Amino acid sequence: MSNIKNIIFLLILLTGVNSQAQDTLKKIETLTWYTDITKASEISKETNKPIFAFFTGSDWCGWCRKLQNDVFSKPEFIKWAKENVVLVELDFPKNKKLSPELTQQNASLQQTFQVRGYPTIFIFFLNKKADGTNFEIENLGSLGYPQGTELGKEEVKFLKDANLILQNRVKK
């Protein structure tokens, strides 16, 4: 009987360790998505990484969820994003309520970039003008859901297109 108890104890111990390892792995693989464009701009300036603005309808847009599942959740994208951009989610939900400030910020950026559909991604830098009160946008380019890709390999085309956009700044 004591052997069975030892085996059960060992299984519980191993399961706990595995669960802790999975939690640690999830923390490592998670991305930080900012919602405050001012905060994202500060981090962009500090790191010299452009802003990756994801215009989404989180609670109603099927293509937005598909982009998140097919691209944003993949290890290749996670690694790329951590190395290359500051992520910002600009949400336009139908069923959840955003703060008035966030709603106004997102609408203003939607109008500035003339976003007409979702998902839409713009990659850009925000540069403070000399007067210190306004910003100018250095737009590098935009993306949407990667079309014409092999099923299960959507992140490959998306990252290829995103890297081409990042190269726009180098060429200027």
GROMACS elastic network, one bead per residue, 0.5 to 0.9 nm:
[ bonds ]
;  ai    aj funct       b0    kb
    1     4     6  0.53019   500
    1     5     6  0.65212   500
    1     6     6  0.88064   500
    2     6     6  0.61367   500
    2     7     6  0.86009   500
    3     6     6  0.50105   500
    3     7     6  0.61629   500
    3     8     6  0.86037   500
    4     7     6  0.50428   500
    4     8     6  0.61318   500
    4     9     6  0.84749   500
    5     8     6  0.50797   500
    5     9     6  0.59777   500
    5    10     6  0.84335   500
    6    10     6  0.59860   500
    6    11     6  0.85162   500
    7    10     6  0.50036   500
    7    11     6  0.61076   500
    7    12     6  0.85836   500
    8    11     6  0.50359   500
    8    12     6  0.61256   500
    8    13     6  0.84885   500
    9    12     6  0.51139   500
    9    13     6  0.60600   500
    9    14     6  0.85157   500
   10    14     6  0.59955   500
   10    15     6  0.84089   500
   11    14     6  0.50416   500
   11    15     6  0.59157   500
   11    16     6  0.84318   500
   12    15     6  0.50738   500
   12    16     6  0.60895   500
   12    17     6  0.86059   500
   13    16     6  0.51278   500
   13    17     6  0.62262   500
   13    18     6  0.85603   500
   14    17     6  0.50781   500
   14    18     6  0.60126   500
   14    19     6  0.84637   500
   15    18     6  0.50036   500
   15    19     6  0.60369   500
   15    20     6  0.85835   500
   16    19     6  0.50287   500
   16    20     6  0.61784   500
   16    21     6  0.85309   500
   17    20     6  0.50700   500
   17    21     6  0.60815   500
   17    22     6  0.85507   500
   18    22     6  0.61050   500
   18    23     6  0.85794   500
   19    22     6  0.50271   500
   19    23     6  0.61608   500
   19    24     6  0.86138   500
   20    23     6  0.50098   500
   20    24     6  0.61583   500
   20    25     6  0.85168   500
   21    24     6  0.50998   500
   21    25     6  0.60970   500
   21    26     6  0.85914   500
   22    26     6  0.60852   500
   22    27     6  0.86205   500
   23    26     6  0.50693   500
   23    27     6  0.62877   500
   23    28     6  0.86992   500
   24    27     6  0.51140   500
   24    28     6  0.62725   500
   24    29     6  0.86575   500
   25    28     6  0.50572   500
   25    29     6  0.60974   500
   25    30     6  0.85717   500
   26    29     6  0.50606   500
   26    30     6  0.59661   500
   27    30     6  0.53702   500
   27    31     6  0.85063   500
   28    31     6  0.82894   500
   29    73     6  0.87844   500
   29    75     6  0.72809   500
   29    78     6  0.66505   500
   29    79     6  0.81512   500
   30    73     6  0.85555   500
   30    78     6  0.74164   500
   31    78     6  0.66848   500
   31    81     6  0.79464   500
   31    82     6  0.73555   500
   31    87     6  0.80715   500
   32    82     6  0.87488   500
   32    86     6  0.82374   500
   32    87     6  0.67240   500
   32    88     6  0.84081   500
   33    86     6  0.78284   500
   33    88     6  0.51645   500
   33    89     6  0.60027   500
   34    37     6  0.73053   500
   34    39     6  0.75496   500
   34    40     6  0.62972   500
   34    86     6  0.80223   500
   34    87     6  0.61169   500
   34    89     6  0.61551   500
   34    90     6  0.87464   500
   35    38     6  0.89707   500
   35    39     6  0.82991   500
   35    40     6  0.78749   500
   35    87     6  0.86952   500
   35    88     6  0.55783   500
   35    89     6  0.54172   500
   35    90     6  0.63922   500
   35    91     6  0.83191   500
   35   102     6  0.76197   500
   35   106     6  0.88233   500
   36    39     6  0.54337   500
   36    40     6  0.63115   500
   36    41     6  0.86472   500
   36    88     6  0.75621   500
   36    89     6  0.86231   500
   36    90     6  0.87983   500
   36   102     6  0.74580   500
   36   105     6  0.81899   500
   37    41     6  0.59238   500
   37    42     6  0.86015   500
   37    51     6  0.87985   500
   37    53     6  0.89688   500
   37    88     6  0.70837   500
   37    90     6  0.88753   500
   37   105     6  0.78738   500
   37   106     6  0.88667   500
   38    41     6  0.50145   500
   38    42     6  0.63373   500
   38    43     6  0.88026   500
   39    42     6  0.51604   500
   39    43     6  0.64159   500
   39    44     6  0.85758   500
   40    43     6  0.51466   500
   40    44     6  0.59944   500
   40    45     6  0.85778   500
   40    51     6  0.70212   500
   40    86     6  0.64746   500
   40    87     6  0.75464   500
   40    88     6  0.69313   500
   41    45     6  0.61158   500
   41    46     6  0.86005   500
   41    50     6  0.84805   500
   41    51     6  0.71724   500
   41    86     6  0.83474   500
   41   125     6  0.75864   500
   41   126     6  0.62075   500
   41   127     6  0.82878   500
   42    45     6  0.51410   500
   42    46     6  0.62337   500
   42    47     6  0.86625   500
   43    46     6  0.50044   500
   43    47     6  0.60128   500
   43    48     6  0.80261   500
   43    49     6  0.79921   500
   43    86     6  0.71985   500
   44    47     6  0.53017   500
   44    48     6  0.53803   500
   44    50     6  0.57615   500
   44    51     6  0.63948   500
   44    85     6  0.76984   500
   44    86     6  0.61497   500
   44   125     6  0.73715   500
   44   126     6  0.82119   500
   45    48     6  0.51271   500
   45    49     6  0.70835   500
   45    50     6  0.82655   500
   45   125     6  0.82505   500
   45   126     6  0.82872   500
   45   127     6  0.83115   500
   46    49     6  0.80598   500
   47    50     6  0.86571   500
   47    85     6  0.89021   500
   47    86     6  0.87541   500
   48    85     6  0.87235   500
   48   125     6  0.87937   500
   49    83     6  0.84396   500
   49    84     6  0.58950   500
   49    86     6  0.63140   500
   49   125     6  0.78981   500
   50    84     6  0.74305   500
   50    85     6  0.51996   500
   50    86     6  0.61589   500
   50    87     6  0.87843   500
   50   123     6  0.62716   500
   50   124     6  0.52847   500
   50   125     6  0.50466   500
   50   126     6  0.82197   500
   50   140     6  0.86040   500
   50   166     6  0.83523   500
   51    85     6  0.57354   500
   51    87     6  0.60725   500
   51    88     6  0.68819   500
   51   122     6  0.78592   500
   51   123     6  0.54980   500
   51   124     6  0.52728   500
   51   125     6  0.59502   500
   51   126     6  0.79571   500
   52    81     6  0.86717   500
   52    85     6  0.59405   500
   52    86     6  0.57583   500
   52    88     6  0.59390   500
   52    89     6  0.84367   500
   52   121     6  0.66736   500
   52   122     6  0.59504   500
   52   124     6  0.68275   500
   53    86     6  0.83347   500
   53    87     6  0.62591   500
   53    89     6  0.59898   500
   53    90     6  0.67278   500
   53   120     6  0.81140   500
   53   121     6  0.53456   500
   53   122     6  0.52128   500
   53   123     6  0.62530   500
   53   124     6  0.80457   500
   54    87     6  0.76023   500
   54    88     6  0.60491   500
   54    90     6  0.58126   500
   54    91     6  0.79813   500
   54   118     6  0.89134   500
   54   119     6  0.70303   500
   54   120     6  0.60484   500
   54   122     6  0.69077   500
   54   123     6  0.89357   500
   55    64     6  0.86320   500
   55    88     6  0.85790   500
   55    89     6  0.63290   500
   55    91     6  0.59907   500
   55    92     6  0.76172   500
   55   106     6  0.84298   500
   55   110     6  0.77190   500
   55   115     6  0.78953   500
   55   117     6  0.85406   500
   55   118     6  0.63808   500
   55   119     6  0.57393   500
   55   120     6  0.51814   500
   55   121     6  0.60435   500
   55   122     6  0.82427   500
   56    59     6  0.87887   500
   56    60     6  0.89836   500
   56    61     6  0.70793   500
   56    64     6  0.59641   500
   56    65     6  0.87244   500
   56    89     6  0.72162   500
   56    90     6  0.62060   500
   56    92     6  0.60628   500
   56    93     6  0.78723   500
   56   117     6  0.87049   500
   56   118     6  0.56003   500
   56   119     6  0.52377   500
   56   120     6  0.70733   500
   56   121     6  0.87870   500
   57    60     6  0.56135   500
   57    62     6  0.84948   500
   57    64     6  0.68337   500
   57    65     6  0.87439   500
   57    90     6  0.84931   500
   57    91     6  0.55545   500
   57    94     6  0.74861   500
   57   118     6  0.68879   500
   57   119     6  0.76279   500
   58    61     6  0.61043   500
   58    62     6  0.85022   500
   58    64     6  0.68667   500
   58    65     6  0.71127   500
   58    91     6  0.62940   500
   58    92     6  0.69615   500
   58    93     6  0.56943   500
   58    94     6  0.84838   500
   59    62     6  0.84738   500
   59    65     6  0.86138   500
   59    92     6  0.84528   500
   59    93     6  0.55511   500
   59    94     6  0.66512   500
   59    95     6  0.67036   500
   59    96     6  0.76331   500
   60    64     6  0.85019   500
   60    65     6  0.86721   500
   60    93     6  0.68606   500
   60    94     6  0.68242   500
   60    95     6  0.81625   500
   61    64     6  0.52683   500
   61    65     6  0.65600   500
   61    66     6  0.87461   500
   61    93     6  0.86979   500
   61   118     6  0.70417   500
   61   119     6  0.77642   500
   62    65     6  0.52005   500
   62    66     6  0.61260   500
   62    67     6  0.86446   500
   63    67     6  0.60589   500
   63    68     6  0.85592   500
   63   118     6  0.72201   500
   63   119     6  0.64814   500
   63   145     6  0.72786   500
   64    67     6  0.51014   500
   64    68     6  0.62955   500
   64    69     6  0.87004   500
   64   118     6  0.65422   500
   64   119     6  0.50538   500
   64   120     6  0.85838   500
   64   145     6  0.79914   500
   65    68     6  0.50186   500
   65    69     6  0.61681   500
   65    70     6  0.84611   500
   65   119     6  0.88208   500
   66    69     6  0.50795   500
   66    70     6  0.57700   500
   66    71     6  0.80374   500
   66   145     6  0.82943   500
   67    70     6  0.51725   500
   67    71     6  0.54464   500
   67    72     6  0.65939   500
   67    73     6  0.87334   500
   67   119     6  0.77334   500
   67   144     6  0.84264   500
   67   145     6  0.60029   500
   67   146     6  0.83092   500
   67   154     6  0.85106   500
   67   155     6  0.89052   500
   68    71     6  0.55563   500
   68    73     6  0.59769   500
   68    74     6  0.87573   500
   69    72     6  0.62050   500
   69    73     6  0.54740   500
   69    74     6  0.76715   500
   70    73     6  0.67216   500
   70    74     6  0.70166   500
   70   152     6  0.69796   500
   70   153     6  0.78590   500
   70   154     6  0.60758   500
   70   155     6  0.66267   500
   71    74     6  0.55265   500
   71    75     6  0.88440   500
   71    76     6  0.84453   500
   71    77     6  0.64082   500
   71    78     6  0.89016   500
   71   145     6  0.88403   500
   71   153     6  0.84169   500
   71   154     6  0.61565   500
   71   156     6  0.83724   500
   71   158     6  0.73889   500
   71   159     6  0.87234   500
   72    75     6  0.82220   500
   72    76     6  0.86732   500
   72    77     6  0.57216   500
   72    78     6  0.66815   500
   72    81     6  0.88730   500
   72   155     6  0.77319   500
   73    76     6  0.86267   500
   73    77     6  0.70734   500
   73    78     6  0.69148   500
   74    77     6  0.54364   500
   74    78     6  0.63135   500
   74    79     6  0.87687   500
   74   155     6  0.71768   500
   75    79     6  0.60783   500
   75    80     6  0.84623   500
   76    79     6  0.53097   500
   76    80     6  0.61341   500
   76    81     6  0.85836   500
   76   155     6  0.73765   500
   76   156     6  0.82416   500
   76   159     6  0.83954   500
   77    81     6  0.58710   500
   77    82     6  0.84533   500
   77   155     6  0.67111   500
   77   156     6  0.87105   500
   77   158     6  0.87676   500
   77   159     6  0.70755   500
   78    81     6  0.52063   500
   78    82     6  0.61925   500
   78    83     6  0.86606   500
   79    82     6  0.53563   500
   79    83     6  0.63572   500
   79    84     6  0.86718   500
   80    83     6  0.52533   500
   80    84     6  0.59333   500
   80    85     6  0.79824   500
   80   159     6  0.78800   500
   81    84     6  0.52182   500
   81    85     6  0.53143   500
   81    86     6  0.73319   500
   81    87     6  0.74991   500
   82    85     6  0.64549   500
   82    86     6  0.76574   500
   82    87     6  0.87803   500
   84   166     6  0.85251   500
   85   123     6  0.83247   500
   90   102     6  0.85549   500
   90   103     6  0.89176   500
   90   105     6  0.85089   500
   90   106     6  0.55270   500
   90   107     6  0.86841   500
   90   109     6  0.82934   500
   90   110     6  0.84033   500
   91    98     6  0.85424   500
   91   102     6  0.88125   500
   91   103     6  0.82473   500
   91   106     6  0.69225   500
   92    98     6  0.85731   500
   92   103     6  0.77975   500
   92   106     6  0.76097   500
   92   107     6  0.83462   500
   93    96     6  0.58462   500
   93    97     6  0.73667   500
   93    98     6  0.80712   500
   94    97     6  0.78474   500
   97   100     6  0.88171   500
   97   103     6  0.87586   500
   98   101     6  0.81098   500
   98   102     6  0.61858   500
   98   103     6  0.59450   500
   99   102     6  0.52216   500
   99   103     6  0.60975   500
   99   104     6  0.85521   500
  100   103     6  0.50294   500
  100   104     6  0.60520   500
  100   105     6  0.85308   500
  101   104     6  0.51601   500
  101   105     6  0.60890   500
  101   106     6  0.85887   500
  102   105     6  0.50186   500
  102   106     6  0.60337   500
  102   107     6  0.84354   500
  103   106     6  0.52974   500
  103   107     6  0.60986   500
  103   108     6  0.85343   500
  104   107     6  0.51524   500
  104   108     6  0.60400   500
  104   109     6  0.86506   500
  105   108     6  0.51665   500
  105   109     6  0.63106   500
  105   110     6  0.85909   500
  106   109     6  0.51920   500
  106   110     6  0.60266   500
  106   111     6  0.85767   500
  107   111     6  0.61259   500
  107   112     6  0.85103   500
  108   111     6  0.51598   500
  108   112     6  0.60897   500
  108   113     6  0.86723   500
  109   113     6  0.60628   500
  109   114     6  0.80929   500
  109   115     6  0.84719   500
  110   113     6  0.54093   500
  110   114     6  0.56834   500
  110   115     6  0.52221   500
  110   116     6  0.81965   500
  111   115     6  0.66346   500
  112   115     6  0.80299   500
  113   122     6  0.80519   500
  115   118     6  0.78596   500
  115   120     6  0.70380   500
  116   120     6  0.84418   500
  117   120     6  0.66098   500
  118   121     6  0.86695   500
  118   144     6  0.77228   500
  118   145     6  0.88908   500
  119   143     6  0.84930   500
  119   144     6  0.57548   500
  119   145     6  0.67845   500
  120   142     6  0.71212   500
  120   143     6  0.60051   500
  120   145     6  0.77996   500
  121   141     6  0.84159   500
  121   142     6  0.53391   500
  121   144     6  0.60049   500
  122   139     6  0.74234   500
  122   140     6  0.76058   500
  122   141     6  0.58511   500
  122   143     6  0.64609   500
  122   144     6  0.89169   500
  123   138     6  0.88098   500
  123   139     6  0.63534   500
  123   140     6  0.55430   500
  123   141     6  0.56020   500
  123   142     6  0.61112   500
  123   143     6  0.82978   500
  123   162     6  0.84457   500
  123   165     6  0.76412   500
  123   166     6  0.79783   500
  124   137     6  0.66474   500
  124   138     6  0.54318   500
  124   140     6  0.52005   500
  124   141     6  0.71690   500
  124   142     6  0.88727   500
  125   136     6  0.83298   500
  125   137     6  0.58610   500
  125   138     6  0.50111   500
  125   139     6  0.65575   500
  125   140     6  0.78806   500
  126   135     6  0.60743   500
  126   136     6  0.58425   500
  126   138     6  0.63299   500
  126   139     6  0.85605   500
  127   134     6  0.85200   500
  127   135     6  0.53635   500
  127   136     6  0.52852   500
  127   137     6  0.63183   500
  127   138     6  0.73583   500
  128   131     6  0.78859   500
  128   132     6  0.58426   500
  128   133     6  0.71739   500
  128   134     6  0.59232   500
  128   136     6  0.63288   500
  128   137     6  0.88722   500
  129   132     6  0.54757   500
  129   133     6  0.69658   500
  129   134     6  0.56020   500
  129   135     6  0.54044   500
  129   136     6  0.64543   500
  130   133     6  0.81113   500
  130   134     6  0.83095   500
  131   134     6  0.69792   500
  132   135     6  0.79045   500
  138   169     6  0.89646   500
  139   142     6  0.83595   500
  140   165     6  0.58941   500
  140   166     6  0.67934   500
  140   167     6  0.85905   500
  140   168     6  0.61078   500
  140   169     6  0.65514   500
  141   162     6  0.85247   500
  141   165     6  0.56426   500
  141   166     6  0.82339   500
  141   168     6  0.80823   500
  142   162     6  0.82948   500
  142   165     6  0.76809   500
  143   146     6  0.78680   500
  143   158     6  0.79618   500
  143   161     6  0.76194   500
  143   162     6  0.73456   500
  143   165     6  0.89169   500
  144   147     6  0.84219   500
  144   158     6  0.84088   500
  145   154     6  0.83864   500
  145   158     6  0.75980   500
  146   149     6  0.66952   500
  146   154     6  0.61826   500
  146   155     6  0.79003   500
  146   157     6  0.63082   500
  146   158     6  0.55336   500
  146   161     6  0.85677   500
  147   154     6  0.81150   500
  147   157     6  0.83632   500
  147   158     6  0.89106   500
  148   151     6  0.89295   500
  148   154     6  0.86995   500
  148   157     6  0.88299   500
  149   152     6  0.82837   500
  149   153     6  0.65766   500
  149   154     6  0.56852   500
  149   155     6  0.89360   500
  149   156     6  0.83746   500
  149   157     6  0.67112   500
  150   153     6  0.53366   500
  150   154     6  0.66008   500
  150   157     6  0.89778   500
  151   154     6  0.66265   500
  152   155     6  0.80157   500
  153   156     6  0.55603   500
  153   157     6  0.73757   500
  154   157     6  0.56990   500
  154   158     6  0.62571   500
  154   159     6  0.87032   500
  155   159     6  0.58870   500
  155   160     6  0.83691   500
  156   159     6  0.53899   500
  156   160     6  0.61950   500
  156   161     6  0.87034   500
  157   160     6  0.50157   500
  157   161     6  0.61268   500
  157   162     6  0.84814   500
  158   161     6  0.52156   500
  158   162     6  0.60676   500
  158   163     6  0.85962   500
  159   163     6  0.59471   500
  159   164     6  0.84931   500
  160   163     6  0.52294   500
  160   164     6  0.63760   500
  160   165     6  0.88598   500
  161   164     6  0.51368   500
  161   165     6  0.64709   500
  161   166     6  0.88760   500
  162   165     6  0.50936   500
  162   166     6  0.63571   500
  162   167     6  0.87514   500
  163   167     6  0.62356   500
  163   168     6  0.88527   500
  164   167     6  0.51141   500
  164   168     6  0.67149   500
  165   168     6  0.52354   500
  165   169     6  0.76961   500
  166   169     6  0.59773   500
  166   170     6  0.73559   500
  167   170     6  0.50928   500
  167   171     6  0.63992   500
  167   172     6  0.89304   500
  168   171     6  0.53157   500
  168   172     6  0.65569   500
  169   172     6  0.53282   500
